[in-house]
Amino acid sequence: AEGFSAKAGALLKKILKIRPDDESALVHLGDIAARQGLIAEARGYYTTVATRRRGRGDERGTEELCDRLGSLDSALLLPSIAADLAAGELERARPRLQELLRTHTAPLAALGQLVDTLVPERLEAAALCIDAAVDHAIAAGEQAAAVEILRQFTARAPGHVPALLRLV
């Protein structure tokens, strides 16, 4: 299915080179990106079409795209991240983790559940989640939360030196 999506995406992009205003191609590209967990990309395609439809007064069409935009949440993103981490694709998961932390309503709870599935078999993948959560908490000015995240992780993985060093 992933090979088919790649071919379909390539064809749709060719269509857009010929007809840049083709809303159907943009919506289909958004659907493909959403299925692949590329939420920011999907959001970009959907937003472009929604803006065009709103500009010409197409309320029904705008509402359809707003529904699609509303569905782009962690329900799509989290399984994609989990699959990447389980497969050892840490670099592929990293930007998706950051997006999850920016967009999810309860990102730390979602990451906590994900880490539970990774420790101890995939410790480096779990550590990537923890690093992302700690960085997010620090950026938000929540140092106490960052310390608590690290404390909980090191209690479960006491031999993980990089996490222990971050606590010091």
Protein Blocks (a to p, Z undefined) as FASTA:
>chain_A
ZZmmmmmmmmmmmmmmmmmmlmklmmmmmmmmmmnopamlmmmmmmmmmmmmmmnopakl
mmmmmmmmmmmcfklmmmmmmmmmmnopamlmmmmmmmmmmmpmblmlmmmmmmmmmpmk
lmmlmmmmmmmmmmmmmmnopaklmmmmmmmmmmmmmmlmklmmmmZZ
